């Protein structure tokens, strides 16, 4: 099944984040808990973990992009 992953809210005041780097590339498989990408907020850089096992299908927010909380950042297949 395909699904979109959205930028999570890391803190109560977070409105947006900047994608710093992708640790996985399209076509790569991942396990639940593995780091998919890093985001920078106004307070810190955070690693974002995979919520489930799957495969990265498409990156929608490339490194350097600033996106709003809740915006789609990638598509996965589970």
mmCIF file of the N, C-alpha and C atoms, coordinates in Angstrom:
data_MODEL
# 
_entry.id   MODEL 
# 
loop_
_atom_site.group_PDB 
_atom_site.id 
_atom_site.type_symbol 
_atom_site.label_atom_id 
_atom_site.label_alt_id 
_atom_site.label_comp_id 
_atom_site.label_asym_id 
_atom_site.label_entity_id 
_atom_site.label_seq_id 
_atom_site.pdbx_PDB_ins_code 
_atom_site.Cartn_x 
_atom_site.Cartn_y 
_atom_site.Cartn_z 
_atom_site.occupancy 
_atom_site.B_iso_or_equiv 
_atom_site.pdbx_formal_charge 
_atom_site.auth_seq_id 
_atom_site.auth_comp_id 
_atom_site.auth_asym_id 
_atom_site.auth_atom_id 
_atom_site.pdbx_PDB_model_num 
ATOM 1   N N  . UNK A 1 1  ? 0.836  -1.176 0.000  1.00 0.00 ? 1  UNK A N  1 
ATOM 2   C CA . UNK A 1 1  ? 0.000  0.000  0.000  1.00 0.00 ? 1  UNK A CA 1 
ATOM 3   C C  . UNK A 1 1  ? 0.888  1.250  0.000  1.00 0.00 ? 1  UNK A C  1 
ATOM 4   N N  . UNK A 1 2  ? 0.527  2.219  -0.789 1.00 0.00 ? 2  UNK A N  1 
ATOM 5   C CA . UNK A 1 2  ? 1.278  3.477  -0.829 1.00 0.00 ? 2  UNK A CA 1 
ATOM 6   C C  . UNK A 1 2  ? 0.669  4.490  0.126  1.00 0.00 ? 2  UNK A C  1 
ATOM 7   N N  . UNK A 1 3  ? 1.546  5.307  0.704  1.00 0.00 ? 3  UNK A N  1 
ATOM 8   C CA . UNK A 1 3  ? 1.100  6.328  1.655  1.00 0.00 ? 3  UNK A CA 1 
ATOM 9   C C  . UNK A 1 3  ? 2.038  7.520  1.583  1.00 0.00 ? 3  UNK A C  1 
ATOM 10  N N  . UNK A 1 4  ? 1.543  8.670  2.004  1.00 0.00 ? 4  UNK A N  1 
ATOM 11  C CA . UNK A 1 4  ? 2.367  9.881  2.080  1.00 0.00 ? 4  UNK A CA 1 
ATOM 12  C C  . UNK A 1 4  ? 2.772  10.097 3.529  1.00 0.00 ? 4  UNK A C  1 
ATOM 13  N N  . UNK A 1 5  ? 4.027  10.475 3.735  1.00 0.00 ? 5  UNK A N  1 
ATOM 14  C CA . UNK A 1 5  ? 4.478  10.869 5.066  1.00 0.00 ? 5  UNK A CA 1 
ATOM 15  C C  . UNK A 1 5  ? 4.504  12.383 5.112  1.00 0.00 ? 5  UNK A C  1 
ATOM 16  N N  . UNK A 1 6  ? 4.078  12.927 6.233  1.00 0.00 ? 6  UNK A N  1 
ATOM 17  C CA . UNK A 1 6  ? 3.967  14.378 6.398  1.00 0.00 ? 6  UNK A CA 1 
ATOM 18  C C  . UNK A 1 6  ? 4.970  14.879 7.425  1.00 0.00 ? 6  UNK A C  1 
ATOM 19  N N  . UNK A 1 7  ? 5.331  16.150 7.309  1.00 0.00 ? 7  UNK A N  1 
ATOM 20  C CA . UNK A 1 7  ? 6.265  16.748 8.259  1.00 0.00 ? 7  UNK A CA 1 
ATOM 21  C C  . UNK A 1 7  ? 5.619  16.765 9.637  1.00 0.00 ? 7  UNK A C  1 
ATOM 22  N N  . UNK A 1 8  ? 6.260  16.126 10.623 1.00 0.00 ? 8  UNK A N  1 
ATOM 23  C CA . UNK A 1 8  ? 5.674  16.091 11.965 1.00 0.00 ? 8  UNK A CA 1 
ATOM 24  C C  . UNK A 1 8  ? 5.888  17.391 12.730 1.00 0.00 ? 8  UNK A C  1 
ATOM 25  N N  . UNK A 1 9  ? 5.028  17.632 13.702 1.00 0.00 ? 9  UNK A N  1 
ATOM 26  C CA . UNK A 1 9  ? 5.197  18.776 14.606 1.00 0.00 ? 9  UNK A CA 1 
ATOM 27  C C  . UNK A 1 9  ? 6.110  18.302 15.738 1.00 0.00 ? 9  UNK A C  1 
ATOM 28  N N  . UNK A 1 10 ? 7.323  18.849 15.807 1.00 0.00 ? 10 UNK A N  1 
ATOM 29  C CA . UNK A 1 10 ? 8.308  18.443 16.805 1.00 0.00 ? 10 UNK A CA 1 
ATOM 30  C C  . UNK A 1 10 ? 8.081  19.165 18.131 1.00 0.00 ? 10 UNK A C  1 
ATOM 31  N N  . UNK A 1 11 ? 7.634  20.412 18.056 1.00 0.00 ? 11 UNK A N  1 
ATOM 32  C CA . UNK A 1 11 ? 7.354  21.178 19.276 1.00 0.00 ? 11 UNK A CA 1 
ATOM 33  C C  . UNK A 1 11 ? 6.013  21.890 19.113 1.00 0.00 ? 11 UNK A C  1 
ATOM 34  N N  . UNK A 1 12 ? 5.458  22.352 20.215 1.00 0.00 ? 12 UNK A N  1 
ATOM 35  C CA . UNK A 1 12 ? 4.146  23.004 20.187 1.00 0.00 ? 12 UNK A CA 1 
ATOM 36  C C  . UNK A 1 12 ? 4.120  24.248 19.302 1.00 0.00 ? 12 UNK A C  1 
ATOM 37  N N  . UNK A 1 13 ? 5.219  24.983 19.244 1.00 0.00 ? 13 UNK A N  1 
ATOM 38  C CA . UNK A 1 13 ? 5.261  26.235 18.485 1.00 0.00 ? 13 UNK A CA 1 
ATOM 39  C C  . UNK A 1 13 ? 5.751  26.063 17.054 1.00 0.00 ? 13 UNK A C  1 
ATOM 40  N N  . UNK A 1 14 ? 6.111  24.854 16.671 1.00 0.00 ? 14 UNK A N  1 
ATOM 41  C CA . UNK A 1 14 ? 6.670  24.621 15.336 1.00 0.00 ? 14 UNK A CA 1 
ATOM 42  C C  . UNK A 1 14 ? 5.606  24.837 14.266 1.00 0.00 ? 14 UNK A C  1 
ATOM 43  N N  . UNK A 1 15 ? 5.931  25.672 13.276 1.00 0.00 ? 15 UNK A N  1 
ATOM 44  C CA . UNK A 1 15 ? 5.029  25.947 12.153 1.00 0.00 ? 15 UNK A CA 1 
ATOM 45  C C  . UNK A 1 15 ? 5.571  25.357 10.849 1.00 0.00 ? 15 UNK A C  1 
ATOM 46  N N  . UNK A 1 16 ? 6.913  25.292 10.738 1.00 0.00 ? 16 UNK A N  1 
ATOM 47  C CA . UNK A 1 16 ? 7.557  24.789 9.530  1.00 0.00 ? 16 UNK A CA 1 
ATOM 48  C C  . UNK A 1 16 ? 8.929  24.239 9.886  1.00 0.00 ? 16 UNK A C  1 
ATOM 49  N N  . UNK A 1 17 ? 9.514  23.528 8.936  1.00 0.00 ? 17 UNK A N  1 
ATOM 50  C CA . UNK A 1 17 ? 10.856 22.989 9.116  1.00 0.00 ? 17 UNK A CA 1 
ATOM 51  C C  . UNK A 1 17 ? 11.557 22.931 7.775  1.00 0.00 ? 17 UNK A C  1 
ATOM 52  N N  . UNK A 1 18 ? 12.873 22.902 7.816  1.00 0.00 ? 18 UNK A N  1 
ATOM 53  C CA . UNK A 1 18 ? 13.674 22.804 6.599  1.00 0.00 ? 18 UNK A CA 1 
ATOM 54  C C  . UNK A 1 18 ? 14.288 21.412 6.533  1.00 0.00 ? 18 UNK A C  1 
ATOM 55  N N  . UNK A 1 19 ? 14.120 20.755 5.398  1.00 0.00 ? 19 UNK A N  1 
ATOM 56  C CA . UNK A 1 19 ? 14.728 19.444 5.201  1.00 0.00 ? 19 UNK A CA 1 
ATOM 57  C C  . UNK A 1 19 ? 16.233 19.660 5.059  1.00 0.00 ? 19 UNK A C  1 
ATOM 58  N N  . UNK A 1 20 ? 17.002 19.068 5.961  1.00 0.00 ? 20 UNK A N  1 
ATOM 59  C CA . UNK A 1 20 ? 18.460 19.223 5.938  1.00 0.00 ? 20 UNK A CA 1 
ATOM 60  C C  . UNK A 1 20 ? 19.081 18.175 5.030  1.00 0.00 ? 20 UNK A C  1 
ATOM 61  N N  . UNK A 1 21 ? 18.680 16.916 5.202  1.00 0.00 ? 21 UNK A N  1 
ATOM 62  C CA . UNK A 1 21 ? 19.267 15.825 4.418  1.00 0.00 ? 21 UNK A CA 1 
ATOM 63  C C  . UNK A 1 21 ? 18.336 14.624 4.426  1.00 0.00 ? 21 UNK A C  1 
ATOM 64  N N  . UNK A 1 22 ? 18.380 13.870 3.345  1.00 0.00 ? 22 UNK A N  1 
ATOM 65  C CA . UNK A 1 22 ? 17.664 12.607 3.261  1.00 0.00 ? 22 UNK A CA 1 
ATOM 66  C C  . UNK A 1 22 ? 18.656 11.489 3.513  1.00 0.00 ? 22 UNK A C  1 
ATOM 67  N N  . UNK A 1 23 ? 18.324 10.580 4.401  1.00 0.00 ? 23 UNK A N  1 
ATOM 68  C CA . UNK A 1 23 ? 19.188 9.432  4.706  1.00 0.00 ? 23 UNK A CA 1 
ATOM 69  C C  . UNK A 1 23 ? 18.866 8.242  3.801  1.00 0.00 ? 23 UNK A C  1 
ATOM 70  N N  . UNK A 1 24 ? 17.665 8.231  3.239  1.00 0.00 ? 24 UNK A N  1 
ATOM 71  C CA . UNK A 1 24 ? 17.247 7.183  2.304  1.00 0.00 ? 24 UNK A CA 1 
ATOM 72  C C  . UNK A 1 24 ? 16.924 7.847  0.971  1.00 0.00 ? 24 UNK A C  1 
ATOM 73  N N  . UNK A 1 25 ? 17.109 7.098  -0.100 1.00 0.00 ? 25 UNK A N  1 
ATOM 74  C CA . UNK A 1 25 ? 16.828 7.588  -1.443 1.00 0.00 ? 25 UNK A CA 1 
ATOM 75  C C  . UNK A 1 25 ? 15.708 6.750  -2.055 1.00 0.00 ? 25 UNK A C  1 
ATOM 76  N N  . UNK A 1 26 ? 15.015 7.288  -3.078 1.00 0.00 ? 26 UNK A N  1 
ATOM 77  C CA . UNK A 1 26 ? 13.937 6.523  -3.706 1.00 0.00 ? 26 UNK A CA 1 
ATOM 78  C C  . UNK A 1 26 ? 14.416 5.131  -4.128 1.00 0.00 ? 26 UNK A C  1 
ATOM 79  N N  . UNK A 1 27 ? 13.580 4.145  -3.827 1.00 0.00 ? 27 UNK A N  1 
ATOM 80  C CA . UNK A 1 27 ? 13.903 2.758  -4.137 1.00 0.00 ? 27 UNK A CA 1 
ATOM 81  C C  . UNK A 1 27 ? 14.509 2.000  -2.967 1.00 0.00 ? 27 UNK A C  1 
ATOM 82  N N  . UNK A 1 28 ? 15.026 2.723  -1.977 1.00 0.00 ? 28 UNK A N  1 
ATOM 83  C CA . UNK A 1 28 ? 15.645 2.067  -0.822 1.00 0.00 ? 28 UNK A CA 1 
ATOM 84  C C  . UNK A 1 28 ? 14.594 1.606  0.180  1.00 0.00 ? 28 UNK A C  1 
ATOM 85  N N  . UNK A 1 29 ? 14.838 0.426  0.744  1.00 0.00 ? 29 UNK A N  1 
ATOM 86  C CA . UNK A 1 29 ? 13.974 -0.111 1.793  1.00 0.00 ? 29 UNK A CA 1 
ATOM 87  C C  . UNK A 1 29 ? 14.429 0.434  3.144  1.00 0.00 ? 29 UNK A C  1 
ATOM 88  N N  . UNK A 1 30 ? 13.498 0.459  4.087  1.00 0.00 ? 30 UNK A N  1 
ATOM 89  C CA . UNK A 1 30 ? 13.820 0.898  5.443  1.00 0.00 ? 30 UNK A CA 1 
ATOM 90  C C  . UNK A 1 30 ? 13.000 0.086  6.437  1.00 0.00 ? 30 UNK A C  1 
ATOM 91  N N  . UNK A 1 31 ? 13.452 0.095  7.684  1.00 0.00 ? 31 UNK A N  1 
ATOM 92  C CA . UNK A 1 31 ? 12.766 -0.591 8.775  1.00 0.00 ? 31 UNK A CA 1 
ATOM 93  C C  . UNK A 1 31 ? 12.190 0.447  9.727  1.00 0.00 ? 31 UNK A C  1 
ATOM 94  N N  . UNK A 1 32 ? 11.155 0.072  10.429 1.00 0.00 ? 32 UNK A N  1 
ATOM 95  C CA . UNK A 1 32 ? 10.563 0.966  11.421 1.00 0.00 ? 32 UNK A CA 1 
ATOM 96  C C  . UNK A 1 32 ? 11.646 1.432  12.385 1.00 0.00 ? 32 UNK A C  1 
ATOM 97  N N  . UNK A 1 33 ? 11.688 2.742  12.636 1.00 0.00 ? 33 UNK A N  1 
ATOM 98  C CA . UNK A 1 33 ? 12.663 3.316  13.557 1.00 0.00 ? 33 UNK A CA 1 
ATOM 99  C C  . UNK A 1 33 ? 13.941 3.801  12.899 1.00 0.00 ? 33 UNK A C  1 
ATOM 100 N N  . UNK A 1 34 ? 14.197 3.413  11.635 1.00 0.00 ? 34 UNK A N  1 
ATOM 101 C CA . UNK A 1 34 ? 15.372 3.931  10.928 1.00 0.00 ? 34 UNK A CA 1 
ATOM 102 C C  . UNK A 1 34 ? 15.159 5.406  10.609 1.00 0.00 ? 34 UNK A C  1 
ATOM 103 N N  . UNK A 1 35 ? 16.244 6.145  10.525 1.00 0.00 ? 35 UNK A N  1 
ATOM 104 C CA . UNK A 1 35 ? 16.169 7.570  10.203 1.00 0.00 ? 35 UNK A CA 1 
ATOM 105 C C  . UNK A 1 35 ? 15.922 7.730  8.702  1.00 0.00 ? 35 UNK A C  1 
ATOM 106 N N  . UNK A 1 36 ? 14.859 8.457  8.346  1.00 0.00 ? 36 UNK A N  1 
ATOM 107 C CA . UNK A 1 36 ? 14.559 8.732  6.940  1.00 0.00 ? 36 UNK A CA 1 
ATOM 108 C C  . UNK A 1 36 ? 15.164 10.053 6.486  1.00 0.00 ? 36 UNK A C  1 
ATOM 109 N N  . UNK A 1 37 ? 15.028 11.089 7.338  1.00 0.00 ? 37 UNK A N  1 
ATOM 110 C CA . UNK A 1 37 ? 15.539 12.405 6.968  1.00 0.00 ? 37 UNK A CA 1 
ATOM 111 C C  . UNK A 1 37 ? 15.762 13.247 8.208  1.00 0.00 ? 37 UNK A C  1 
ATOM 112 N N  . UNK A 1 38 ? 16.437 14.375 8.026  1.00 0.00 ? 38 UNK A N  1 
ATOM 113 C CA . UNK A 1 38 ? 16.694 15.315 9.114  1.00 0.00 ? 38 UNK A CA 1 
ATOM 114 C C  . UNK A 1 38 ? 16.010 16.633 8.786  1.00 0.00 ? 38 UNK A C  1 
ATOM 115 N N  . UNK A 1 39 ? 15.423 17.252 9.818  1.00 0.00 ? 39 UNK A N  1 
ATOM 116 C CA . UNK A 1 39 ? 14.819 18.572 9.640  1.00 0.00 ? 39 UNK A CA 1 
ATOM 117 C C  . UNK A 1 39 ? 15.441 19.554 10.622 1.00 0.00 ? 39 UNK A C  1 
ATOM 118 N N  . UNK A 1 40 ? 15.461 20.796 10.205 1.00 0.00 ? 40 UNK A N  1 
ATOM 119 C CA . UNK A 1 40 ? 15.936 21.875 11.075 1.00 0.00 ? 40 UNK A CA 1 
ATOM 120 C C  . UNK A 1 40 ? 14.747 22.757 11.412 1.00 0.00 ? 40 UNK A C  1 
ATOM 121 N N  . UNK A 1 41 ? 14.572 22.994 12.704 1.00 0.00 ? 41 UNK A N  1 
ATOM 122 C CA . UNK A 1 41 ? 13.524 23.899 13.158 1.00 0.00 ? 41 UNK A CA 1 
ATOM 123 C C  . UNK A 1 41 ? 14.212 25.131 13.720 1.00 0.00 ? 41 UNK A C  1 
ATOM 124 N N  . UNK A 1 42 ? 13.440 26.049 14.270 1.00 0.00 ? 42 UNK A N  1 
ATOM 125 C CA . UNK A 1 42 ? 14.044 27.255 14.836 1.00 0.00 ? 42 UNK A CA 1 
ATOM 126 C C  . UNK A 1 42 ? 14.894 26.940 16.058 1.00 0.00 ? 42 UNK A C  1 
ATOM 127 N N  . UNK A 1 43 ? 14.681 25.771 16.662 1.00 0.00 ? 43 UNK A N  1 
ATOM 128 C CA . UNK A 1 43 ? 15.406 25.434 17.885 1.00 0.00 ? 43 UNK A CA 1 
ATOM 129 C C  . UNK A 1 43 ? 16.514 24.405 17.707 1.00 0.00 ? 43 UNK A C  1 
ATOM 130 N N  . UNK A 1 44 ? 16.353 23.451 16.788 1.00 0.00 ? 44 UNK A N  1 
ATOM 131 C CA . UNK A 1 44 ? 17.324 22.360 16.701 1.00 0.00 ? 44 UNK A CA 1 
ATOM 132 C C  . UNK A 1 44 ? 17.176 21.590 15.394 1.00 0.00 ? 44 UNK A C  1 
ATOM 133 N N  . UNK A 1 45 ? 18.137 20.710 15.147 1.00 0.00 ? 45 UNK A N  1 
ATOM 134 C CA . UNK A 1 45 ? 18.043 19.763 14.045 1.00 0.00 ? 45 UNK A CA 1 
ATOM 135 C C  . UNK A 1 45 ? 17.579 18.437 14.630 1.00 0.00 ? 45 UNK A C  1 
ATOM 136 N N  . UNK A 1 46 ? 16.579 17.838 13.997 1.00 0.00 ? 46 UNK A N  1 
ATOM 137 C CA . UNK A 1 46 ? 15.985 16.596 14.487 1.00 0.00 ? 46 UNK A CA 1 
ATOM 138 C C  . UNK A 1 46 ? 16.021 15.535 13.402 1.00 0.00 ? 46 UNK A C  1 
ATOM 139 N N  . UNK A 1 47 ? 16.189 14.293 13.813 1.00 0.00 ? 47 UNK A N  1 
ATOM 140 C CA . UNK A 1 47 ? 16.086 13.165 12.902 1.00 0.00 ? 47 UNK A CA 1 
ATOM 141 C C  . UNK A 1 47 ? 14.649 12.655 12.935 1.00 0.00 ? 47 UNK A C  1 
ATOM 142 N N  . UNK A 1 48 ? 14.131 12.300 11.773 1.00 0.00 ? 48 UNK A N  1 
ATOM 143 C CA . UNK A 1 48 ? 12.761 11.785 11.689 1.00 0.00 ? 48 UNK A CA 1 
ATOM 144 C C  . UNK A 1 48 ? 12.832 10.304 11.326 1.00 0.00 ? 48 UNK A C  1 
ATOM 145 N N  . UNK A 1 49 ? 12.219 9.481  12.163 1.00 0.00 ? 49 UNK A N  1 
ATOM 146 C CA . UNK A 1 49 ? 12.253 8.035  11.998 1.00 0.00 ? 49 UNK A CA 1 
ATOM 147 C C  . UNK A 1 49 ? 11.094 7.532  11.144 1.00 0.00 ? 49 UNK A C  1 
ATOM 148 N N  . UNK A 1 50 ? 11.327 6.381  10.516 1.00 0.00 ? 50 UNK A N  1 
ATOM 149 C CA . UNK A 1 50 ? 10.275 5.710  9.757  1.00 0.00 ? 50 UNK A CA 1 
ATOM 150 C C  . UNK A 1 50 ? 9.225  5.160  10.720 1.00 0.00 ? 50 UNK A C  1 
ATOM 151 N N  . UNK A 1 51 ? 7.947  5.389  10.430 1.00 0.00 ? 51 UNK A N  1 
ATOM 152 C CA . UNK A 1 51 ? 6.885  4.901  11.312 1.00 0.00 ? 51 UNK A CA 1 
ATOM 153 C C  . UNK A 1 51 ? 6.581  3.412  11.139 1.00 0.00 ? 51 UNK A C  1 
ATOM 154 N N  . UNK A 1 52 ? 7.110  2.818  10.052 1.00 0.00 ? 52 UNK A N  1 
ATOM 155 C CA . UNK A 1 52 ? 6.831  1.416  9.750  1.00 0.00 ? 52 UNK A CA 1 
ATOM 156 C C  . UNK A 1 52 ? 7.912  0.901  8.800  1.00 0.00 ? 52 UNK A C  1 
ATOM 157 N N  . UNK A 1 53 ? 7.908  -0.380 8.508  1.00 0.00 ? 53 UNK A N  1 
ATOM 158 C CA . UNK A 1 53 ? 8.793  -0.932 7.484  1.00 0.00 ? 53 UNK A CA 1 
ATOM 159 C C  . UNK A 1 53 ? 8.240  -0.533 6.120  1.00 0.00 ? 53 UNK A C  1 
ATOM 160 N N  . UNK A 1 54 ? 9.118  -0.332 5.142  1.00 0.00 ? 54 UNK A N  1 
ATOM 161 C CA . UNK A 1 54 ? 8.642  0.004  3.812  1.00 0.00 ? 54 UNK A CA 1 
ATOM 162 C C  . UNK A 1 54 ? 9.758  0.338  2.853  1.00 0.00 ? 54 UNK A C  1 
ATOM 163 N N  . UNK A 1 55 ? 9.384  1.036  1.794  1.00 0.00 ? 55 UNK A N  1 
ATOM 164 C CA . UNK A 1 55 ? 10.330 1.447  0.759  1.00 0.00 ? 55 UNK A CA 1 
ATOM 165 C C  . UNK A 1 55 ? 9.979  2.871  0.353  1.00 0.00 ? 55 UNK A C  1 
ATOM 166 N N  . UNK A 1 56 ? 11.009 3.701  0.218  1.00 0.00 ? 56 UNK A N  1 
ATOM 167 C CA . UNK A 1 56 ? 10.804 5.090  -0.201 1.00 0.00 ? 56 UNK A CA 1 
ATOM 168 C C  . UNK A 1 56 ? 10.524 5.110  -1.699 1.00 0.00 ? 56 UNK A C  1 
ATOM 169 N N  . UNK A 1 57 ? 9.402  5.686  -2.072 1.00 0.00 ? 57 UNK A N  1 
ATOM 170 C CA . UNK A 1 57 ? 8.998  5.743  -3.479 1.00 0.00 ? 57 UNK A CA 1 
ATOM 171 C C  . UNK A 1 57 ? 9.409  7.066  -4.119 1.00 0.00 ? 57 UNK A C  1 
ATOM 172 N N  . UNK A 1 58 ? 9.110  8.172  -3.434 1.00 0.00 ? 58 UNK A N  1 
ATOM 173 C CA . UNK A 1 58 ? 9.339  9.498  -4.025 1.00 0.00 ? 58 UNK A CA 1 
ATOM 174 C C  . UNK A 1 58 ? 9.589  10.530 -2.933 1.00 0.00 ? 58 UNK A C  1 
ATOM 175 N N  . UNK A 1 59 ? 10.583 11.386 -3.168 1.00 0.00 ? 59 UNK A N  1 
ATOM 176 C CA . UNK A 1 59 ? 10.845 12.514 -2.273 1.00 0.00 ? 59 UNK A CA 1 
ATOM 177 C C  . UNK A 1 59 ? 10.109 13.725 -2.834 1.00 0.00 ? 59 UNK A C  1 
ATOM 178 N N  . UNK A 1 60 ? 9.234  14.325 -2.040 1.00 0.00 ? 60 UNK A N  1 
ATOM 179 C CA . UNK A 1 60 ? 8.452  15.485 -2.477 1.00 0.00 ? 60 UNK A CA 1 
ATOM 180 C C  . UNK A 1 60 ? 9.051  16.803 -1.997 1.00 0.00 ? 60 UNK A C  1 
ATOM 181 N N  . UNK A 1 61 ? 9.844  16.755 -0.935 1.00 0.00 ? 61 UNK A N  1 
ATOM 182 C CA . UNK A 1 61 ? 10.485 17.948 -0.368 1.00 0.00 ? 61 UNK A CA 1 
ATOM 183 C C  . UNK A 1 61 ? 11.991 17.686 -0.322 1.00 0.00 ? 61 UNK A C  1 
ATOM 184 N N  . UNK A 1 62 ? 12.734 18.168 -1.308 1.00 0.00 ? 62 UNK A N  1 
ATOM 185 C CA . UNK A 1 62 ? 14.172 17.889 -1.351 1.00 0.00 ? 62 UNK A CA 1 
ATOM 186 C C  . UNK A 1 62 ? 14.940 18.615 -0.253 1.00 0.00 ? 62 UNK A C  1 
ATOM 187 N N  . UNK A 1 63 ? 16.173 18.202 -0.043 1.00 0.00 ? 63 UNK A N  1 
ATOM 188 C CA . UNK A 1 63 ? 17.041 18.872 0.931  1.00 0.00 ? 63 UNK A CA 1 
ATOM 189 C C  . UNK A 1 63 ? 17.098 20.360 0.598  1.00 0.00 ? 63 UNK A C  1 
ATOM 190 N N  . UNK A 1 64 ? 16.961 21.186 1.619  1.00 0.00 ? 64 UNK A N  1 
ATOM 191 C CA . UNK A 1 64 ? 16.962 22.637 1.443  1.00 0.00 ? 64 UNK A CA 1 
ATOM 192 C C  . UNK A 1 64 ? 15.574 23.242 1.393  1.00 0.00 ? 64 UNK A C  1 
ATOM 193 N N  . UNK A 1 65 ? 14.558 22.405 1.170  1.00 0.00 ? 65 UNK A N  1 
ATOM 194 C CA . UNK A 1 65 ? 13.182 22.910 1.093  1.00 0.00 ? 65 UNK A CA 1 
ATOM 195 C C  . UNK A 1 65 ? 12.633 23.184 2.490  1.00 0.00 ? 65 UNK A C  1 
ATOM 196 N N  . UNK A 1 66 ? 11.911 24.288 2.621  1.00 0.00 ? 66 UNK A N  1 
ATOM 197 C CA . UNK A 1 66 ? 11.212 24.610 3.862  1.00 0.00 ? 66 UNK A CA 1 
ATOM 198 C C  . UNK A 1 66 ? 9.741  24.286 3.650  1.00 0.00 ? 66 UNK A C  1 
ATOM 199 N N  . UNK A 1 67 ? 9.186  23.463 4.537  1.00 0.00 ? 67 UNK A N  1 
ATOM 200 C CA . UNK A 1 67 ? 7.802  23.014 4.392  1.00 0.00 ? 67 UNK A CA 1 
ATOM 201 C C  . UNK A 1 67 ? 7.027  23.219 5.688  1.00 0.00 ? 67 UNK A C  1 
ATOM 202 N N  . UNK A 1 68 ? 5.737  23.384 5.562  1.00 0.00 ? 68 UNK A N  1 
ATOM 203 C CA . UNK A 1 68 ? 4.863  23.581 6.718  1.00 0.00 ? 68 UNK A CA 1 
ATOM 204 C C  . UNK A 1 68 ? 4.587  22.252 7.411  1.00 0.00 ? 68 UNK A C  1 
ATOM 205 N N  . UNK A 1 69 ? 4.336  22.314 8.696  1.00 0.00 ? 69 UNK A N  1 
ATOM 206 C CA . UNK A 1 69 ? 3.937  21.130 9.456  1.00 0.00 ? 69 UNK A CA 1 
ATOM 207 C C  . UNK A 1 69 ? 2.705  20.530 8.790  1.00 0.00 ? 69 UNK A C  1 
ATOM 208 N N  . UNK A 1 70 ? 2.718  19.231 8.589  1.00 0.00 ? 70 UNK A N  1 
ATOM 209 C CA . UNK A 1 70 ? 1.593  18.542 7.970  1.00 0.00 ? 70 UNK A CA 1 
ATOM 210 C C  . UNK A 1 70 ? 1.696  18.405 6.466  1.00 0.00 ? 70 UNK A C  1 
ATOM 211 N N  . UNK A 1 71 ? 2.661  19.083 5.846  1.00 0.00 ? 71 UNK A N  1 
ATOM 212 C CA . UNK A 1 71 ? 2.831  18.980 4.396  1.00 0.00 ? 71 UNK A CA 1 
ATOM 213 C C  . UNK A 1 71 ? 3.473  17.639 4.043  1.00 0.00 ? 71 UNK A C  1 
ATOM 214 N N  . UNK A 1 72 ? 3.110  17.084 2.894  1.00 0.00 ? 72 UNK A N  1 
ATOM 215 C CA . UNK A 1 72 ? 3.701  15.824 2.443  1.00 0.00 ? 72 UNK A CA 1 
ATOM 216 C C  . UNK A 1 72 ? 5.174  16.043 2.106  1.00 0.00 ? 72 UNK A C  1 
ATOM 217 N N  . UNK A 1 73 ? 6.029  15.150 2.625  1.00 0.00 ? 73 UNK A N  1 
ATOM 218 C CA . UNK A 1 73 ? 7.462  15.254 2.334  1.00 0.00 ? 73 UNK A CA 1 
ATOM 219 C C  . UNK A 1 73 ? 7.951  14.103 1.466  1.00 0.00 ? 73 UNK A C  1 
ATOM 220 N N  . UNK A 1 74 ? 7.253  12.960 1.526  1.00 0.00 ? 74 UNK A N  1 
ATOM 221 C CA . UNK A 1 74 ? 7.645  11.827 0.688  1.00 0.00 ? 74 UNK A CA 1 
ATOM 222 C C  . UNK A 1 74 ? 6.494  10.844 0.576  1.00 0.00 ? 74 UNK A C  1 
ATOM 223 N N  . UNK A 1 75 ? 6.658  9.917  -0.372 1.00 0.00 ? 75 UNK A N  1 
ATOM 224 C CA . UNK A 1 75 ? 5.691  8.831  -0.525 1.00 0.00 ? 75 UNK A CA 1 
ATOM 225 C C  . UNK A 1 75 ? 6.430  7.517  -0.298 1.00 0.00 ? 75 UNK A C  1 
ATOM 226 N N  . UNK A 1 76 ? 5.755  6.612  0.405  1.00 0.00 ? 76 UNK A N  1 
ATOM 227 C CA . UNK A 1 76 ? 6.346  5.317  0.701  1.00 0.00 ? 76 UNK A CA 1 
ATOM 228 C C  . UNK A 1 76 ? 5.411  4.200  0.273  1.00 0.00 ? 76 UNK A C  1 
ATOM 229 N N  . UNK A 1 77 ? 5.959  2.993  0.238  1.00 0.00 ? 77 UNK A N  1 
ATOM 230 C CA . UNK A 1 77 ? 5.170  1.792  -0.002 1.00 0.00 ? 77 UNK A CA 1 
ATOM 231 C C  . UNK A 1 77 ? 5.405  0.873  1.183  1.00 0.00 ? 77 UNK A C  1 
ATOM 232 N N  . UNK A 1 78 ? 4.333  0.354  1.748  1.00 0.00 ? 78 UNK A N  1 
ATOM 233 C CA . UNK A 1 78 ? 4.468  -0.529 2.912  1.00 0.00 ? 78 UNK A CA 1 
ATOM 234 C C  . UNK A 1 78 ? 4.160  -1.963 2.542  1.00 0.00 ? 78 UNK A C  1 
# 
